[in-house]
Amino acid sequence: MTDPQPAIRLTGLTKEFGAVTAVDHVDLEIAAGEFFSMLGPSGSGKTTVLRLIAGFEQPTGGTIELFGDDVTKRAPFDRDVNTVFQDYALFPHMSVLENVAYGLRVRGIGRRERIERARRALASVRLEQMGDRKPSQLSGGQRQRVALARATVVQPKVLLLDEPLGALDLKLREQMQVELKEIQRELGITFIFVTHDQEEALTLSDRVAVFNNGRIEQLGTPAELYERPGSRFVADFVGTSNLFDDAVSRELLGRGGVHSVRPEKMAVGSGETGADVRNAPGTVVETIYLGSGIRLVVDLDAGVRVSVLEQNDRNRVHDDERGDRVVVSWHDDDVVALGGADAASAPAA
């Protein structure tokens, strides 16, 4: 990310569909060479922003710049971007190599050059031996890599990815997340990735924009969003949080406002003491075995239900069961005060 000119600059970007404002005056800069994710629930505006950048939709207001060049009114084919979709969109009658070379063919590149570039693109996604096969002969993960090769072979300045891993099963999706990050680093192309999967966004991204109601709720690195969420919405959407409303915060923390504590920051029966340690009694209502960890659901006497995530390791000496009385502990440093419009009137967690 050495280029001082941002790859993408959005200024006051707005998109209305009748009475519905899908994108509400979004300002955003995405650096050259960055792996940037737009994260949010369905209807939050993230996919609409991607389609506006691609040129598939025209904004109601605002501008879109690509490396300093205003492309707001340009057609999709006149923007130096390419898009990878969830359904791969491969031509079933063409070979893998022909699929990858198709974009070069449309651009009038000679046969010898386009075949050579298509083979290099397949090698970049580790499919150089699959060029003669048809898409139907490939696995889902292999087809997705072919779609990536086809999108990158034309060397776009920005690659847009619209939930490209959504159709894959969990294990394959996790494998593709690692491979996708490696491919992006090798190519050095700016990737803009849309997803509703918070774990996927945290795994892949240099930075993440969390969308809510057509606006960016919070922008930051994965660690910043997870460790220091700026609002109740971000705390609840990015990972799992134990949320304390104003009344519970006053009882358990000695101060007002809305606060959150991540489940892995809490412990049951730790016996810790100290000025910075909070202890709250409660009753176990559920024990959930997760393999690598154990999630305990505890109803605290203060009137709030919390989740506690413990590692399933050799340090575990006791399995708590439903109905057991326990003490839940956490450190003050792990408590995050939540701001935003939702803080003052937030209901109990």
Secondary structure, DSSP 8 states (H G I E B T S, - for coil): ---SS-SEEEEEEEEEETTEEEEEEEEEEE-TT-EEEEE--TTSSHHHHHHHHHTSS--SEEEEEETTEE-TTS-GGGSSEEEE-TT----TTS-HHHHHHHHHHHTT--HHHHHHHHHHHHHHTT-TT-TTS-GGGS-HHHHHHHHHHHHHTT--SEEEEESTTTTS-HHHHHHHHHHHHHHHHHH--EEEEEES-HHHHHHH-SEEEEEETTEEEEEE-HHHHHHS-SBHHHHHHSS--EEE-HHHHHHHTSS-SEEEE-GGG-EES----STTEEEEEEEEEEEEE-SSEEEEEEEETTS-EEEEEEE-STT------TT-EEEEEEEGGG-EEEBSTTSTT----
